[in-house]
Amino acid sequence: MAQAELVLSLVTADQALPAAQAYAADLPKGAFWCDMNSVAPDTKRAAAAAVEAAGGRYVDVAVLAPVDPARLGVPLLVAGPAAEYAEAALRDAGFSNVRVVGAEVGKASAIKMIRSVMVKGIEALTDEMIAAAQAAGVVDEVLTSLDASEKTLGWSERAAYNLERMHSHGLRRAAEMEESAQTLLSLGVAPVMTRGTVQRQREAAGKGKPQ
């Protein structure tokens, strides 16, 4: 990283802070450290302290959609004291959908983490629902009933998609949801469902494609 002006940190949630702490000293003075990991605002603030103490410019970045197929068009939220400058640097690097949401580190992360409570929570609820429906032998009936109440996307397709996401990425998503739980706790909200989502995501990991 000796000559880098822009560094993108893309690791698993549990390694976001250790990565910043381990490599901050290698950043050139004034280089951007764009923390694009899905972690709690407090985690990002701790990473920012390490980067800024070493002379780098920390940027809180939230990635709001799968990179594939959006690639450089993936929506990014940017926050922190250097957010305005980082937005320009990210656009120069090819990212086309970048928006500044505040000058405080943790603002972009808070949006992503709180949003994840719903997104990953729906996946976990789907897993629980399908398991019960399979045990009762009423999968088709349950999904048909849900289709009747919501027409935007058939639940057969949605259920298969949610379960595949969990089976393929459950461990990473569980780590992210641990950070969501931490976010809620910092806001004085008991993360009851979020903790359940952590367990469901972790248990679903590696099960393979649902039958």
Backbone as CSV, one residue per row, in Angstrom:
resi,resn,N_x,N_y,N_z,CA_x,CA_y,CA_z,C_x,C_y,C_z
1,MET,0.807,-1.219,0.000,0.000,0.000,0.000,0.842,1.273,0.000
2,ALA,2.132,1.137,-0.148,3.028,2.285,0.032,2.684,3.477,-0.857
3,GLN,2.188,3.222,-2.067,1.876,4.306,-2.999,0.372,4.507,-3.180
4,ALA,-0.421,3.840,-2.382,-1.874,3.882,-2.575,-2.467,5.199,-2.101
5,GLU,-3.384,5.741,-2.897,-4.141,6.921,-2.497,-5.536,6.534,-2.027
6,LEU,-5.994,5.357,-2.468,-7.336,4.884,-2.137,-7.266,3.393,-1.842
7,VAL,-7.661,3.006,-0.633,-7.654,1.598,-0.230,-9.075,1.187,0.118
8,LEU,-9.527,0.053,-0.434,-10.849,-0.480,-0.130,-10.680,-1.661,0.814
9,SER,-11.245,-1.553,2.011,-11.183,-2.651,2.969,-12.430,-3.501,2.796
10,LEU,-12.231,-4.735,2.341,-13.332,-5.668,2.055,-12.968,-7.025,2.652
11,VAL,-13.273,-7.179,3.940,-12.976,-8.426,4.646,-14.258,-8.897,5.328
12,THR,-14.179,-9.979,6.090,-15.360,-10.417,6.834,-15.580,-9.472,8.009
13,ALA,-16.812,-9.425,8.524,-17.174,-8.458,9.550,-16.254,-8.533,10.765
14,ASP,-15.889,-9.744,11.170,-15.084,-9.884,12.379,-13.632,-9.466,12.180
15,GLN,-13.215,-9.235,10.930,-11.836,-8.842,10.639,-11.702,-7.372,10.236
16,ALA,-12.809,-6.628,10.208,-12.757,-5.236,9.758,-11.875,-4.379,10.660
17,LEU,-12.084,-4.477,11.967,-11.269,-3.700,12.899,-9.824,-4.188,12.942
18,PRO,-9.564,-5.502,13.053,-8.169,-5.963,13.037,-7.419,-5.551,11.769
19,ALA,-8.095,-5.545,10.628,-7.430,-5.150,9.376,-7.002,-3.688,9.436
20,ALA,-7.900,-2.831,9.920,-7.564,-1.413,10.026,-6.409,-1.201,10.994
21,GLN,-6.442,-1.893,12.110,-5.387,-1.740,13.113,-4.051,-2.278,12.612
22,ALA,-4.100,-3.356,11.836,-2.866,-3.987,11.372,-2.191,-3.215,10.241
23,TYR,-2.988,-2.561,9.398,-2.425,-1.964,8.189,-2.427,-0.442,8.165
24,ALA,-2.979,0.186,9.192,-3.033,1.648,9.202,-1.651,2.266,9.058
25,ALA,-0.661,1.666,9.699,0.694,2.222,9.661,1.310,2.167,8.268
26,ASP,0.776,1.313,7.390,1.315,1.190,6.033,0.715,2.196,5.068
27,LEU,-0.327,2.930,5.506,-0.976,3.899,4.632,-0.100,5.139,4.436
28,PRO,-0.011,5.645,3.207,0.640,6.943,3.021,-0.187,8.032,3.718
29,LYS,0.442,9.090,4.151,-0.268,10.178,4.801,-1.347,10.729,3.860
30,GLY,-2.560,10.851,4.398,-3.652,11.417,3.621,-4.382,10.438,2.732
31,ALA,-3.936,9.181,2.680,-4.616,8.183,1.841,-5.977,7.844,2.439
32,PHE,-6.933,7.512,1.557,-8.267,7.130,2.000,-8.304,5.642,2.359
33,TRP,-8.824,5.331,3.541,-9.118,3.947,3.931,-10.631,3.821,3.894
34,CYS,-11.168,3.240,2.830,-12.612,3.098,2.667,-13.054,1.771,3.280
35,ASP,-13.634,1.863,4.459,-14.080,0.670,5.175,-15.466,0.307,4.660
36,MET,-15.509,-0.678,3.761,-16.744,-1.079,3.099,-17.360,-2.326,3.742
37,ASN,-16.901,-2.644,4.941,-17.368,-3.839,5.631,-18.684,-3.588,6.376
38,SER,-19.452,-4.643,6.538,-20.747,-4.552,7.201,-20.569,-4.750,8.699
39,VAL,-20.285,-3.653,9.396,-20.058,-3.698,10.836,-20.773,-2.542,11.520
40,ALA,-20.875,-2.626,12.839,-21.582,-1.621,13.626,-20.852,-0.281,13.614
41,PRO,-21.595,0.804,13.839,-20.955,2.126,13.904,-19.814,2.198,14.911
42,ASP,-19.968,1.576,16.081,-18.893,1.603,17.076,-17.638,0.909,16.554
43,THR,-17.817,-0.167,15.789,-16.671,-0.869,15.198,-15.961,0.029,14.205
44,LYS,-16.736,0.755,13.406,-16.126,1.656,12.424,-15.434,2.835,13.105
45,ARG,-16.006,3.323,14.199,-15.355,4.424,14.900,-14.017,3.979,15.499
46,ALA,-13.960,2.738,15.976,-12.693,2.212,16.502,-11.668,2.066,15.377
47,ALA,-12.116,1.609,14.213,-11.212,1.486,13.062,-10.743,2.857,12.607
48,ALA,-11.647,3.829,12.644,-11.287,5.199,12.238,-10.196,5.759,13.136
49,ALA,-10.288,5.467,14.430,-9.277,5.964,15.360,-7.895,5.441,14.994
50,ALA,-7.829,4.163,14.614,-6.542,3.573,14.245,-5.999,4.191,12.965
51,VAL,-6.858,4.347,11.978,-6.419,4.893,10.681,-6.000,6.347,10.817
52,GLU,-6.799,7.131,11.521,-6.504,8.559,11.630,-5.274,8.814,12.497
53,ALA,-5.039,7.961,13.498,-3.840,8.110,14.322,-2.569,7.896,13.505
54,ALA,-2.691,7.093,12.448,-1.538,6.816,11.583,-1.413,7.824,10.445
55,GLY,-2.348,8.772,10.357,-2.257,9.805,9.325,-3.105,9.558,8.094
56,GLY,-3.892,8.469,8.083,-4.781,8.209,6.953,-6.118,8.903,7.126
57,ARG,-6.920,8.872,6.081,-8.264,9.452,6.136,-9.284,8.317,6.058
58,TYR,-9.987,8.115,7.157,-10.947,7.012,7.255,-12.281,7.412,6.636
59,VAL,-12.875,6.456,5.890,-14.173,6.695,5.243,-15.109,5.533,5.559
60,ASP,-16.245,5.854,6.135,-17.286,4.869,6.435,-18.121,4.675,5.168
61,VAL,-18.075,3.467,4.599,-18.808,3.171,3.359,-19.759,2.002,3.593
62,ALA,-21.008,2.167,3.197,-21.991,1.091,3.261,-22.334,0.646,1.850
63,VAL,-22.233,-0.652,1.595,-22.570,-1.235,0.296,-23.995,-1.779,0.398
64,LEU,-24.917,-1.235,-0.384,-26.336,-1.510,-0.181,-26.951,-2.557,-1.096
65,ALA,-26.148,-3.236,-1.888,-26.687,-4.263,-2.788,-25.568,-5.228,-3.150
66,PRO,-25.917,-6.412,-3.692,-24.871,-7.328,-4.148,-24.009,-6.688,-5.237
67,VAL,-22.714,-6.881,-5.150,-21.803,-6.323,-6.152,-22.013,-6.999,-7.511
68,ASP,-22.396,-8.256,-7.494,-22.723,-8.974,-8.723,-24.252,-9.059,-8.829
69,PRO,-24.867,-8.461,-9.850,-24.259,-8.017,-11.106,-23.984,-6.518,-11.202
70,ALA,-24.261,-5.732,-10.156,-24.140,-4.272,-10.268,-22.704,-3.810,-10.509
71,ARG,-21.747,-4.529,-9.934,-20.329,-4.190,-10.042,-20.096,-2.725,-9.665
72,LEU,-19.468,-1.919,-10.484,-19.140,-0.544,-10.107,-20.371,0.349,-9.984
73,GLY,-21.525,-0.167,-10.375,-22.764,0.571,-10.203,-23.455,0.280,-8.894
74,VAL,-22.851,-0.528,-8.035,-23.464,-0.871,-6.757,-23.647,0.408,-5.935
75,PRO,-24.795,0.584,-5.275,-25.009,1.799,-4.492,-24.142,1.832,-3.241
76,LEU,-23.447,2.957,-3.048,-22.579,3.152,-1.899,-23.024,4.384,-1.119
77,LEU,-23.116,4.257,0.195,-23.321,5.395,1.082,-21.992,5.705,1.750
78,VAL,-21.642,6.984,1.830,-20.340,7.399,2.343,-20.529,8.396,3.476
79,ALA,-19.758,8.219,4.558,-19.839,9.136,5.690,-18.470,9.318,6.319
80,GLY,-18.323,10.428,7.046,-17.072,10.719,7.727,-16.566,12.102,7.376
81,PRO,-15.592,12.608,8.108,-15.055,13.951,7.845,-14.512,14.119,6.426
82,ALA,-14.014,13.044,5.835,-13.440,13.116,4.481,-14.409,12.617,3.418
83,ALA,-15.704,12.512,3.757,-16.674,11.891,2.854,-16.764,12.583,1.498
84,GLU,-16.797,13.899,1.487,-16.927,14.622,0.217,-15.750,14.330,-0.705
85,TYR,-14.555,14.322,-0.154,-13.363,14.036,-0.955,-13.334,12.574,-1.381
86,ALA,-13.772,11.696,-0.478,-13.780,10.277,-0.798,-14.781,9.966,-1.893
87,GLU,-15.921,10.662,-1.895,-16.899,10.447,-2.962,-16.255,10.695,-4.325
88,ALA,-15.515,11.793,-4.440,-14.842,12.110,-5.703,-13.806,11.048,-6.048
89,ALA,-13.070,10.578,-5.044,-12.045,9.563,-5.297,-12.672,8.248,-5.750
90,LEU,-13.789,7.883,-5.141,-14.467,6.644,-5.524,-15.029,6.753,-6.943
91,ARG,-15.565,7.918,-7.276,-16.067,8.124,-8.649,-14.922,8.075,-9.655
92,ASP,-13.790,8.653,-9.299,-12.609,8.587,-10.169,-12.149,7.142,-10.368
93,ALA,-12.392,6.294,-9.353,-12.006,4.883,-9.443,-13.007,4.066,-10.252
94,GLY,-14.146,4.685,-10.621,-15.113,4.005,-11.472,-16.468,3.755,-10.853
95,PHE,-16.614,3.978,-9.552,-17.919,3.782,-8.921,-18.871,4.900,-9.359
96,SER,-20.063,4.510,-9.774,-20.975,5.484,-10.373,-22.181,5.832,-9.513
97,ASN,-22.375,5.120,-8.399,-23.577,5.326,-7.589,-23.170,5.566,-6.132
98,VAL,-22.613,6.748,-5.880,-22.060,7.082,-4.572,-22.808,8.282,-4.002
99,ARG,-23.189,8.198,-2.711,-23.914,9.301,-2.081,-23.386,9.544,-0.674
100,VAL,-23.082,10.791,-0.365,-22.629,11.181,0.965,-23.840,11.333,1.874
101,VAL,-23.792,10.712,3.066,-24.932,10.776,3.990,-24.599,11.483,5.295
102,GLY,-23.375,11.944,5.454,-23.043,12.669,6.671,-21.556,12.770,6.892
103,ALA,-21.174,13.666,7.808,-19.768,13.902,8.110,-19.304,13.119,9.331
104,GLU,-20.175,12.287,9.887,-19.852,11.530,11.091,-19.605,10.065,10.754
105,VAL,-18.456,9.534,11.158,-18.184,8.111,10.973,-19.228,7.303,11.740
106,GLY,-19.820,6.333,11.067,-20.858,5.509,11.670,-22.234,5.764,11.091
107,LYS,-22.417,6.894,10.399,-23.730,7.224,9.837,-24.114,6.246,8.728
108,ALA,-23.195,6.000,7.799,-23.481,5.061,6.707,-23.669,3.651,7.268
109,SER,-22.818,3.286,8.213,-22.917,1.961,8.817,-24.244,1.774,9.534
110,ALA,-24.712,2.801,10.244,-25.984,2.697,10.956,-27.127,2.415,9.992
111,ILE,-27.115,3.090,8.849,-28.151,2.849,7.834,-28.117,1.407,7.379
112,LYS,-26.919,0.911,7.065,-26.778,-0.461,6.573,-27.157,-1.478,7.640
113,MET,-26.677,-1.292,8.865,-26.927,-2.273,9.922,-28.410,-2.352,10.284
114,ILE,-29.055,-1.188,10.386,-30.473,-1.196,10.744,-31.304,-1.769,9.604
115,ARG,-30.930,-1.451,8.367,-31.604,-2.026,7.201,-31.431,-3.547,7.180
116,SER,-30.255,-4.015,7.596,-29.970,-5.450,7.585,-30.856,-6.223,8.551
117,VAL,-31.325,-5.557,9.615,-32.229,-6.226,10.543,-33.440,-6.767,9.785
118,MET,-33.945,-5.992,8.832,-35.085,-6.439,8.025,-34.657,-7.432,6.950
119,VAL,-33.639,-7.078,6.176,-33.248,-7.907,5.032,-32.835,-9.309,5.464
120,LYS,-31.920,-9.394,6.426,-31.472,-10.710,6.874,-32.517,-11.370,7.762
121,GLY,-33.318,-10.550,8.457,-34.376,-11.108,9.289,-35.426,-11.830,8.475
122,ILE,-35.775,-11.268,7.311,-36.749,-11.928,6.440,-36.216,-13.284,5.980
123,GLU,-34.933,-13.345,5.671,-34.338,-14.620,5.265,-34.451,-15.653,6.384
124,ALA,-34.131,-15.220,7.612,-34.183,-16.142,8.738,-35.611,-16.601,9.023
125,LEU,-36.567,-15.699,8.921,-37.966,-16.061,9.110,-38.428,-17.039,8.029
126,THR,-37.924,-16.844,6.810,-38.271,-17.754,5.721,-37.784,-19.166,6.024
127,ASP,-36.561,-19.269,6.526,-36.000,-20.571,6.860,-36.861,-21.277,7.911
128,GLU,-37.262,-20.527,8.933,-38.078,-21.104,9.994,-39.453,-21.510,9.473
129,MET,-40.029,-20.642,8.642,-41.349,-20.920,8.081,-41.330,-22.166,7.199
130,ILE,-40.334,-22.264,6.317,-40.264,-23.404,5.405,-40.022,-24.704,6.169
131,ALA,-39.171,-24.643,7.202,-38.918,-25.850,7.995,-40.211,-26.369,8.622
132,ALA,-41.012,-25.455,9.174,-42.271,-25.851,9.793,-43.268,-26.344,8.748
133,ALA,-43.325,-25.654,7.613,-44.253,-26.041,6.554,-43.903,-27.413,5.988
134,GLN,-42.600,-27.691,5.861,-42.177,-29.011,5.383,-42.560,-30.093,6.388
135,ALA,-42.360,-29.804,7.674,-42.694,-30.783,8.703,-44.192,-31.085,8.727
136,ALA,-44.995,-30.055,8.417,-46.451,-30.211,8.424,-46.994,-30.680,7.085
137,GLY,-46.128,-30.709,6.063,-46.571,-31.115,4.731,-47.484,-30.106,4.057
138,VAL,-47.277,-28.811,4.330,-48.182,-27.793,3.788,-47.421,-26.675,3.066
139,VAL,-46.259,-27.004,2.496,-45.440,-25.968,1.863,-46.195,-25.243,0.765
140,ASP,-46.777,-25.982,-0.166,-47.462,-25.347,-1.289,-48.611,-24.469,-0.815
141,GLU,-49.349,-24.963,0.177,-50.489,-24.200,0.670,-50.042,-22.902,1.347
142,VAL,-49.005,-22.986,2.131,-48.506,-21.789,2.814,-47.999,-20.756,1.806
143,LEU,-47.215,-21.206,0.831,-46.675,-20.274,-0.159,-47.780,-19.679,-1.028
144,THR,-48.768,-20.491,-1.382,-49.893,-19.975,-2.162,-50.652,-18.921,-1.383
145,SER,-50.823,-19.142,-0.089,-51.502,-18.166,0.753,-50.734,-16.852,0.801
146,LEU,-49.409,-16.935,0.904,-48.600,-15.718,0.913,-48.644,-15.009,-0.431
147,ASP,-48.669,-15.799,-1.512,-48.785,-15.198,-2.840,-50.056,-14.369,-2.964
148,ALA,-51.130,-14.848,-2.349,-52.418,-14.153,-2.450,-52.393,-12.794,-1.762
149,SER,-51.490,-12.637,-0.795,-51.442,-11.383,-0.047,-50.348,-10.439,-0.524
150,GLU,-49.455,-10.920,-1.373,-48.372,-10.076,-1.864,-48.000,-10.510,-3.278
151,LYS,-48.163,-9.603,-4.225,-48.026,-9.974,-5.636,-46.710,-9.525,-6.272
152,THR,-45.882,-8.759,-5.540,-44.683,-8.224,-6.179,-43.700,-9.309,-6.610
153,LEU,-43.608,-10.391,-5.837,-42.709,-11.495,-6.169,-43.276,-12.762,-5.569
154,GLY,-43.420,-13.793,-6.381,-43.969,-15.034,-5.880,-43.131,-15.588,-4.732
155,TRP,-43.819,-16.083,-3.692,-43.085,-16.554,-2.530,-42.307,-17.828,-2.794
156,SER,-42.702,-18.607,-3.765,-41.886,-19.782,-4.108,-40.500,-19.337,-4.551
157,GLU,-40.465,-18.290,-5.375,-39.187,-17.755,-5.846,-38.428,-17.064,-4.715
158,ARG,-39.157,-16.288,-3.909,-38.518,-15.563,-2.817,-37.942,-16.527,-1.781
159,ALA,-38.707,-17.555,-1.427,-38.242,-18.511,-0.420,-36.978,-19.221,-0.889
160,ALA,-36.978,-19.663,-2.142,-35.805,-20.353,-2.680,-34.585,-19.437,-2.673
161,TYR,-34.797,-18.183,-3.043,-33.697,-17.214,-3.074,-33.152,-16.959,-1.668
162,ASN,-34.054,-16.705,-0.705,-33.605,-16.423,0.664,-32.826,-17.588,1.258
163,LEU,-33.333,-18.802,1.058,-32.651,-19.962,1.622,-31.298,-20.195,0.962
164,GLU,-31.224,-19.986,-0.335,-29.940,-20.141,-1.026,-28.913,-19.151,-0.497
165,ARG,-29.357,-17.910,-0.246,-28.460,-16.896,0.302,-27.919,-17.338,1.668
166,MET,-28.799,-17.887,2.488,-28.386,-18.326,3.818,-27.448,-19.517,3.755
167,HIS,-27.782,-20.485,2.897,-26.952,-21.686,2.801,-25.558,-21.363,2.260
168,SER,-25.497,-20.386,1.362,-24.212,-20.033,0.749,-23.403,-19.055,1.595
169,HIS,-24.088,-18.158,2.318,-23.384,-17.064,2.986,-23.773,-16.917,4.458
170,GLY,-24.320,-17.975,5.062,-24.837,-17.877,6.423,-23.823,-17.436,7.459
171,LEU,-22.597,-17.953,7.390,-21.603,-17.583,8.399,-21.241,-16.112,8.298
172,ARG,-21.033,-15.632,7.075,-20.714,-14.205,6.896,-21.884,-13.331,7.338
173,ARG,-23.101,-13.756,6.985,-24.272,-12.975,7.358,-24.496,-13.003,8.869
174,ALA,-24.210,-14.137,9.509,-24.337,-14.212,10.960,-23.388,-13.225,11.633
175,ALA,-22.168,-13.137,11.115,-21.203,-12.188,11.670,-21.702,-10.753,11.500
176,GLU,-22.296,-10.473,10.341,-22.843,-9.141,10.103,-23.988,-8.846,11.068
177,MET,-24.842,-9.846,11.304,-25.987,-9.629,12.181,-25.572,-9.493,13.639
178,GLU,-24.433,-10.057,14.021,-23.891,-9.790,15.350,-23.629,-8.295,15.492
179,GLU,-23.139,-7.703,14.406,-22.885,-6.261,14.417,-24.196,-5.475,14.438
180,SER,-25.222,-5.989,13.756,-26.534,-5.340,13.813,-27.072,-5.368,15.240
181,ALA,-26.890,-6.501,15.936,-27.335,-6.609,17.324,-26.607,-5.591,18.198
182,GLN,-25.313,-5.435,17.943,-24.543,-4.448,18.694,-25.057,-3.039,18.415
183,THR,-25.432,-2.791,17.156,-25.969,-1.488,16.792,-27.249,-1.194,17.565
184,LEU,-28.160,-2.163,17.606,-29.419,-1.973,18.320,-29.180,-1.759,19.808
185,LEU,-28.267,-2.532,20.393,-27.962,-2.363,21.806,-27.461,-0.955,22.100
186,SER,-26.633,-0.426,21.185,-26.112,0.927,21.393,-27.211,1.974,21.310
187,LEU,-28.333,1.612,20.674,-29.477,2.521,20.551,-30.522,2.271,21.631
188,GLY,-30.243,1.337,22.534,-31.179,1.031,23.600,-32.317,0.126,23.186
189,VAL,-32.151,-0.584,22.083,-33.178,-1.494,21.575,-32.713,-2.929,21.779
190,ALA,-33.531,-3.732,22.430,-33.180,-5.139,22.648,-33.266,-5.907,21.328
191,PRO,-32.171,-6.513,20.848,-32.154,-7.194,19.552,-32.682,-8.629,19.625
192,VAL,-33.934,-8.785,20.026,-34.488,-10.126,20.232,-34.523,-10.907,18.926
193,MET,-35.177,-10.371,17.905,-35.251,-11.061,16.616,-33.885,-11.109,15.934
194,THR,-33.106,-10.083,16.111,-31.795,-10.043,15.472,-30.894,-11.145,15.999
195,ARG,-30.936,-11.396,17.301,-30.155,-12.503,17.865,-30.648,-13.835,17.314
196,GLY,-31.962,-13.953,17.139,-32.499,-15.162,16.529,-32.031,-15.315,15.098
197,THR,-31.931,-14.190,14.389,-31.446,-14.226,13.011,-30.007,-14.704,12.957
198,VAL,-29.184,-14.263,13.899,-27.796,-14.729,13.961,-27.763,-16.251,14.048
199,GLN,-28.565,-16.805,14.936,-28.578,-18.255,15.127,-29.056,-18.975,13.879
200,ARG,-30.147,-18.486,13.278,-30.689,-19.134,12.080,-29.707,-19.062,10.921
201,GLN,-29.086,-17.919,10.713,-28.126,-17.780,9.621,-26.947,-18.733,9.823
202,ARG,-26.460,-18.802,11.059,-25.306,-19.664,11.340,-25.660,-21.145,11.153
203,GLU,-26.850,-21.536,11.615,-27.263,-22.932,11.501,-27.529,-23.331,10.060
204,ALA,-27.973,-22.375,9.226,-28.290,-22.680,7.828,-27.040,-22.773,6.957
205,ALA,-25.942,-22.184,7.408,-24.719,-22.143,6.601,-24.254,-23.543,6.215
206,GLY,-23.966,-23.715,4.940,-23.400,-24.962,4.474,-24.384,-26.097,4.282
207,LYS,-25.678,-25.834,4.428,-26.657,-26.918,4.261,-26.815,-27.335,2.805
208,GLY,-26.389,-26.452,1.892,-26.560,-26.763,0.481,-27.876,-26.254,-0.042
209,LYS,-28.067,-26.424,-1.307,-29.270,-25.945,-1.970,-30.510,-26.641,-1.411
210,PRO,-31.553,-25.865,-1.018,-32.754,-26.495,-0.483,-33.452,-27.348,-1.516
211,GLN,-34.077,-28.439,-1.050,-34.783,-29.350,-1.951,-36.137,-28.771,-2.343
